[in-house]
Amino acid sequence: MLNFKKVEKGRTYVCGDLFELEIPGGNHARFGSYGAQRGDGEAKISPEEQREQAVSFILSVCLDRD
């Protein structure tokens, strides 16, 4: 689903810190909780597990910056 060539090109436009998290077994539709999206693939983890991993990562980044 993600065009990595476009991602690399776009990095030149990012200001400040950039944080990325790849969630093995997750997919885009589960992150947004809006249903299947073309090219997304089948998620191997539950929506709850994916959200838990995302929230934990976000909190760890935010708490480390304070």
Backbone as XML, in Angstrom:
<?xml version="1.0"?>
<chain id="A" units="angstrom">
  <residue number="1" name="MET">
    <atom name="N" x="0.822" y="-1.185" z="0.000"/>
    <atom name="CA" x="0.000" y="0.000" z="0.000"/>
    <atom name="C" x="0.872" y="1.257" z="0.000"/>
  </residue>
  <residue number="2" name="LEU">
    <atom name="N" x="1.947" y="1.252" z="0.724"/>
    <atom name="CA" x="2.806" y="2.426" z="0.841"/>
    <atom name="C" x="3.838" y="2.442" z="-0.271"/>
  </residue>
  <residue number="3" name="ASN">
    <atom name="N" x="3.964" y="3.579" z="-0.940"/>
    <atom name="CA" x="4.962" y="3.744" z="-1.987"/>
    <atom name="C" x="6.239" y="4.271" z="-1.328"/>
  </residue>
  <residue number="4" name="PHE">
    <atom name="N" x="7.192" y="3.382" z="-1.084"/>
    <atom name="CA" x="8.391" y="3.761" z="-0.340"/>
    <atom name="C" x="9.265" y="4.766" z="-1.085"/>
  </residue>
  <residue number="5" name="LYS">
    <atom name="N" x="9.218" y="4.772" z="-2.417"/>
    <atom name="CA" x="9.975" y="5.774" z="-3.180"/>
    <atom name="C" x="9.436" y="7.171" z="-2.899"/>
  </residue>
  <residue number="6" name="LYS">
    <atom name="N" x="8.116" y="7.295" z="-2.837"/>
    <atom name="CA" x="7.512" y="8.589" z="-2.523"/>
    <atom name="C" x="7.802" y="8.991" z="-1.076"/>
  </residue>
  <residue number="7" name="VAL">
    <atom name="N" x="7.812" y="8.035" z="-0.179"/>
    <atom name="CA" x="8.120" y="8.325" z="1.224"/>
    <atom name="C" x="9.532" y="8.895" z="1.342"/>
  </residue>
  <residue number="8" name="GLU">
    <atom name="N" x="10.491" y="8.248" z="0.705"/>
    <atom name="CA" x="11.879" y="8.717" z="0.768"/>
    <atom name="C" x="12.011" y="10.110" z="0.165"/>
  </residue>
  <residue number="9" name="LYS">
    <atom name="N" x="11.372" y="10.348" z="-0.964"/>
    <atom name="CA" x="11.414" y="11.665" z="-1.596"/>
    <atom name="C" x="10.780" y="12.717" z="-0.682"/>
  </residue>
  <residue number="10" name="GLY">
    <atom name="N" x="9.697" y="12.359" z="-0.039"/>
    <atom name="CA" x="8.979" y="13.291" z="0.832"/>
    <atom name="C" x="9.701" y="13.645" z="2.114"/>
  </residue>
  <residue number="11" name="ARG">
    <atom name="N" x="10.671" y="12.844" z="2.523"/>
    <atom name="CA" x="11.410" y="13.126" z="3.758"/>
    <atom name="C" x="12.101" y="14.485" z="3.713"/>
  </residue>
  <residue number="12" name="THR">
    <atom name="N" x="12.418" y="14.955" z="2.526"/>
    <atom name="CA" x="13.081" y="16.250" z="2.405"/>
    <atom name="C" x="12.171" y="17.398" z="2.829"/>
  </residue>
  <residue number="13" name="TYR">
    <atom name="N" x="10.871" y="17.160" z="2.893"/>
    <atom name="CA" x="9.905" y="18.191" z="3.270"/>
    <atom name="C" x="9.532" y="18.151" z="4.750"/>
  </residue>
  <residue number="14" name="VAL">
    <atom name="N" x="10.063" y="17.208" z="5.497"/>
    <atom name="CA" x="9.704" y="17.047" z="6.905"/>
    <atom name="C" x="10.603" y="17.927" z="7.762"/>
  </residue>
  <residue number="15" name="CYS">
    <atom name="N" x="9.979" y="18.729" z="8.597"/>
    <atom name="CA" x="10.727" y="19.579" z="9.523"/>
    <atom name="C" x="10.797" y="18.895" z="10.888"/>
  </residue>
  <residue number="16" name="GLY">
    <atom name="N" x="11.895" y="19.064" z="11.566"/>
    <atom name="CA" x="12.011" y="18.547" z="12.920"/>
    <atom name="C" x="12.155" y="17.041" z="12.964"/>
  </residue>
  <residue number="17" name="ASP">
    <atom name="N" x="11.768" y="16.500" z="14.093"/>
    <atom name="CA" x="11.893" y="15.061" z="14.323"/>
    <atom name="C" x="10.795" y="14.293" z="13.599"/>
  </residue>
  <residue number="18" name="LEU">
    <atom name="N" x="11.177" y="13.164" z="13.083"/>
    <atom name="CA" x="10.233" y="12.257" z="12.436"/>
    <atom name="C" x="10.313" y="10.924" z="13.155"/>
  </residue>
  <residue number="19" name="PHE">
    <atom name="N" x="9.187" y="10.408" z="13.567"/>
    <atom name="CA" x="9.130" y="9.126" z="14.247"/>
    <atom name="C" x="8.278" y="8.184" z="13.425"/>
  </residue>
  <residue number="20" name="GLU">
    <atom name="N" x="8.769" y="6.978" z="13.242"/>
    <atom name="CA" x="8.032" y="5.977" z="12.476"/>
    <atom name="C" x="7.899" y="4.706" z="13.304"/>
  </residue>
  <residue number="21" name="LEU">
    <atom name="N" x="6.796" y="4.027" z="13.084"/>
    <atom name="CA" x="6.563" y="2.744" z="13.743"/>
    <atom name="C" x="5.926" y="1.804" z="12.735"/>
  </residue>
  <residue number="22" name="GLU">
    <atom name="N" x="6.571" y="0.691" z="12.501"/>
    <atom name="CA" x="5.967" y="-0.358" z="11.689"/>
    <atom name="C" x="5.378" y="-1.374" z="12.653"/>
  </residue>
  <residue number="23" name="ILE">
    <atom name="N" x="4.117" y="-1.675" z="12.477"/>
    <atom name="CA" x="3.433" y="-2.624" z="13.359"/>
    <atom name="C" x="3.253" y="-3.923" z="12.589"/>
  </residue>
  <residue number="24" name="PRO">
    <atom name="N" x="4.108" y="-4.911" z="12.853"/>
    <atom name="CA" x="3.984" y="-6.193" z="12.160"/>
    <atom name="C" x="2.600" y="-6.803" z="12.400"/>
  </residue>
  <residue number="25" name="GLY">
    <atom name="N" x="1.970" y="-7.216" z="11.333"/>
    <atom name="CA" x="0.646" y="-7.836" z="11.441"/>
    <atom name="C" x="-0.500" y="-6.851" z="11.378"/>
  </residue>
  <residue number="26" name="GLY">
    <atom name="N" x="-0.197" y="-5.564" z="11.417"/>
    <atom name="CA" x="-1.247" y="-4.559" z="11.343"/>
    <atom name="C" x="-1.497" y="-4.147" z="9.908"/>
  </residue>
  <residue number="27" name="ASN">
    <atom name="N" x="-2.491" y="-3.313" z="9.713"/>
    <atom name="CA" x="-2.728" y="-2.750" z="8.391"/>
    <atom name="C" x="-3.368" y="-1.367" z="8.516"/>
  </residue>
  <residue number="28" name="HIS">
    <atom name="N" x="-3.481" y="-0.689" z="7.400"/>
    <atom name="CA" x="-3.957" y="0.693" z="7.381"/>
    <atom name="C" x="-5.412" y="0.807" z="7.838"/>
  </residue>
  <residue number="29" name="ALA">
    <atom name="N" x="-6.258" y="-0.095" z="7.367"/>
    <atom name="CA" x="-7.678" y="-0.031" z="7.723"/>
    <atom name="C" x="-7.897" y="-0.217" z="9.219"/>
  </residue>
  <residue number="30" name="ARG">
    <atom name="N" x="-7.107" y="-1.059" z="9.839"/>
    <atom name="CA" x="-7.262" y="-1.262" z="11.282"/>
    <atom name="C" x="-6.812" y="-0.032" z="12.060"/>
  </residue>
  <residue number="31" name="PHE">
    <atom name="N" x="-5.836" y="0.680" z="11.542"/>
    <atom name="CA" x="-5.387" y="1.891" z="12.231"/>
    <atom name="C" x="-6.489" y="2.939" z="12.213"/>
  </residue>
  <residue number="32" name="GLY">
    <atom name="N" x="-7.167" y="3.061" z="11.079"/>
    <atom name="CA" x="-8.224" y="4.058" z="10.960"/>
    <atom name="C" x="-9.591" y="3.559" z="11.388"/>
  </residue>
  <residue number="33" name="SER">
    <atom name="N" x="-9.736" y="2.256" z="11.596"/>
    <atom name="CA" x="-11.002" y="1.638" z="12.009"/>
    <atom name="C" x="-12.163" y="1.983" z="11.072"/>
  </residue>
  <residue number="34" name="TYR">
    <atom name="N" x="-11.900" y="1.965" z="9.766"/>
    <atom name="CA" x="-12.955" y="2.304" z="8.825"/>
    <atom name="C" x="-13.222" y="1.214" z="7.807"/>
  </residue>
  <residue number="35" name="GLY">
    <atom name="N" x="-12.659" y="0.047" z="7.994"/>
    <atom name="CA" x="-12.929" y="-1.062" z="7.092"/>
    <atom name="C" x="-11.839" y="-1.269" z="6.063"/>
  </residue>
  <residue number="36" name="ALA">
    <atom name="N" x="-12.044" y="-2.273" z="5.238"/>
    <atom name="CA" x="-11.028" y="-2.682" z="4.273"/>
    <atom name="C" x="-10.719" y="-1.585" z="3.270"/>
  </residue>
  <residue number="37" name="GLN">
    <atom name="N" x="-9.456" y="-1.557" z="2.859"/>
    <atom name="CA" x="-9.007" y="-0.614" z="1.842"/>
    <atom name="C" x="-8.233" y="-1.394" z="0.799"/>
  </residue>
  <residue number="38" name="ARG">
    <atom name="N" x="-8.418" y="-1.058" z="-0.464"/>
    <atom name="CA" x="-7.747" y="-1.755" z="-1.559"/>
    <atom name="C" x="-6.235" y="-1.780" z="-1.335"/>
  </residue>
  <residue number="39" name="GLY">
    <atom name="N" x="-5.633" y="-2.962" z="-1.471"/>
    <atom name="CA" x="-4.193" y="-3.112" z="-1.341"/>
    <atom name="C" x="-3.698" y="-3.227" z="0.077"/>
  </residue>
  <residue number="40" name="ASP">
    <atom name="N" x="-4.592" y="-3.226" z="1.025"/>
    <atom name="CA" x="-4.220" y="-3.213" z="2.440"/>
    <atom name="C" x="-3.663" y="-4.540" z="2.933"/>
  </residue>
  <residue number="41" name="GLY">
    <atom name="N" x="-4.135" y="-5.621" z="2.403"/>
    <atom name="CA" x="-3.734" y="-6.928" z="2.913"/>
    <atom name="C" x="-4.502" y="-7.267" z="4.175"/>
  </residue>
  <residue number="42" name="GLU">
    <atom name="N" x="-4.399" y="-8.516" z="4.567"/>
    <atom name="CA" x="-5.127" y="-8.993" z="5.748"/>
    <atom name="C" x="-4.310" y="-8.758" z="7.008"/>
  </residue>
  <residue number="43" name="ALA">
    <atom name="N" x="-4.926" y="-8.161" z="8.009"/>
    <atom name="CA" x="-4.256" y="-7.938" z="9.290"/>
    <atom name="C" x="-4.083" y="-9.263" z="10.019"/>
  </residue>
  <residue number="44" name="LYS">
    <atom name="N" x="-2.981" y="-9.395" z="10.710"/>
    <atom name="CA" x="-2.695" y="-10.621" z="11.462"/>
    <atom name="C" x="-2.857" y="-10.419" z="12.969"/>
  </residue>
  <residue number="45" name="ILE">
    <atom name="N" x="-3.118" y="-9.174" z="13.380"/>
    <atom name="CA" x="-3.348" y="-8.882" z="14.795"/>
    <atom name="C" x="-4.697" y="-8.189" z="14.931"/>
  </residue>
  <residue number="46" name="SER">
    <atom name="N" x="-5.215" y="-8.159" z="16.137"/>
    <atom name="CA" x="-6.526" y="-7.544" z="16.376"/>
    <atom name="C" x="-6.423" y="-6.023" z="16.306"/>
  </residue>
  <residue number="47" name="PRO">
    <atom name="N" x="-7.567" y="-5.369" z="16.061"/>
    <atom name="CA" x="-7.568" y="-3.903" z="16.078"/>
    <atom name="C" x="-7.090" y="-3.353" z="17.426"/>
  </residue>
  <residue number="48" name="GLU">
    <atom name="N" x="-7.468" y="-4.031" z="18.495"/>
    <atom name="CA" x="-7.064" y="-3.584" z="19.830"/>
    <atom name="C" x="-5.550" y="-3.658" z="20.010"/>
  </residue>
  <residue number="49" name="GLU">
    <atom name="N" x="-4.937" y="-4.737" z="19.538"/>
    <atom name="CA" x="-3.488" y="-4.893" z="19.641"/>
    <atom name="C" x="-2.783" y="-3.820" z="18.812"/>
  </residue>
  <residue number="50" name="GLN">
    <atom name="N" x="-3.296" y="-3.560" z="17.632"/>
    <atom name="CA" x="-2.676" y="-2.532" z="16.788"/>
    <atom name="C" x="-2.772" y="-1.165" z="17.443"/>
  </residue>
  <residue number="51" name="ARG">
    <atom name="N" x="-3.941" y="-0.827" z="17.970"/>
    <atom name="CA" x="-4.095" y="0.467" z="18.656"/>
    <atom name="C" x="-3.199" y="0.547" z="19.879"/>
  </residue>
  <residue number="52" name="GLU">
    <atom name="N" x="-3.110" y="-0.539" z="20.649"/>
    <atom name="CA" x="-2.271" y="-0.564" z="21.847"/>
    <atom name="C" x="-0.811" y="-0.285" z="21.484"/>
  </residue>
  <residue number="53" name="GLN">
    <atom name="N" x="-0.334" y="-0.914" z="20.434"/>
    <atom name="CA" x="1.053" y="-0.691" z="20.017"/>
    <atom name="C" x="1.267" y="0.755" z="19.566"/>
  </residue>
  <residue number="54" name="ALA">
    <atom name="N" x="0.316" y="1.297" z="18.813"/>
    <atom name="CA" x="0.433" y="2.675" z="18.337"/>
    <atom name="C" x="0.414" y="3.664" z="19.502"/>
  </residue>
  <residue number="55" name="VAL">
    <atom name="N" x="-0.519" y="3.495" z="20.414"/>
    <atom name="CA" x="-0.623" y="4.404" z="21.562"/>
    <atom name="C" x="0.616" y="4.307" z="22.446"/>
  </residue>
  <residue number="56" name="SER">
    <atom name="N" x="1.095" y="3.115" z="22.690"/>
    <atom name="CA" x="2.302" y="2.944" z="23.516"/>
    <atom name="C" x="3.496" y="3.657" z="22.888"/>
  </residue>
  <residue number="57" name="PHE">
    <atom name="N" x="3.628" y="3.542" z="21.578"/>
    <atom name="CA" x="4.729" y="4.203" z="20.880"/>
    <atom name="C" x="4.597" y="5.723" z="20.981"/>
  </residue>
  <residue number="58" name="ILE">
    <atom name="N" x="3.408" y="6.234" z="20.715"/>
    <atom name="CA" x="3.183" y="7.683" z="20.773"/>
    <atom name="C" x="3.471" y="8.216" z="22.165"/>
  </residue>
  <residue number="59" name="LEU">
    <atom name="N" x="2.977" y="7.533" z="23.179"/>
    <atom name="CA" x="3.224" y="7.979" z="24.551"/>
    <atom name="C" x="4.703" y="7.938" z="24.903"/>
  </residue>
  <residue number="60" name="SER">
    <atom name="N" x="5.416" y="6.893" z="24.453"/>
    <atom name="CA" x="6.839" y="6.808" z="24.772"/>
    <atom name="C" x="7.612" y="7.952" z="24.112"/>
  </residue>
  <residue number="61" name="VAL">
    <atom name="N" x="7.239" y="8.318" z="22.910"/>
    <atom name="CA" x="7.904" y="9.426" z="22.224"/>
    <atom name="C" x="7.588" y="10.740" z="22.937"/>
  </residue>
  <residue number="62" name="CYS">
    <atom name="N" x="6.327" y="10.969" z="23.260"/>
    <atom name="CA" x="5.924" y="12.217" z="23.913"/>
    <atom name="C" x="6.532" y="12.334" z="25.307"/>
  </residue>
  <residue number="63" name="LEU">
    <atom name="N" x="6.538" y="11.261" z="26.064"/>
    <atom name="CA" x="7.057" y="11.311" z="27.425"/>
    <atom name="C" x="8.566" y="11.491" z="27.435"/>
  </residue>
  <residue number="64" name="ASP">
    <atom name="N" x="9.250" y="10.957" z="26.437"/>
    <atom name="CA" x="10.703" y="11.118" z="26.345"/>
    <atom name="C" x="11.079" y="12.551" z="25.988"/>
  </residue>
  <residue number="65" name="ARG">
    <atom name="N" x="10.176" y="13.297" z="25.395"/>
    <atom name="CA" x="10.483" y="14.660" z="24.958"/>
    <atom name="C" x="10.245" y="15.670" z="26.057"/>
  </residue>
  <residue number="66" name="ASP">
    <atom name="N" x="9.479" y="15.338" z="27.064"/>
    <atom name="CA" x="9.168" y="16.292" z="28.158"/>
    <atom name="C" x="10.324" y="16.452" z="29.100"/>
  </residue>
</chain>
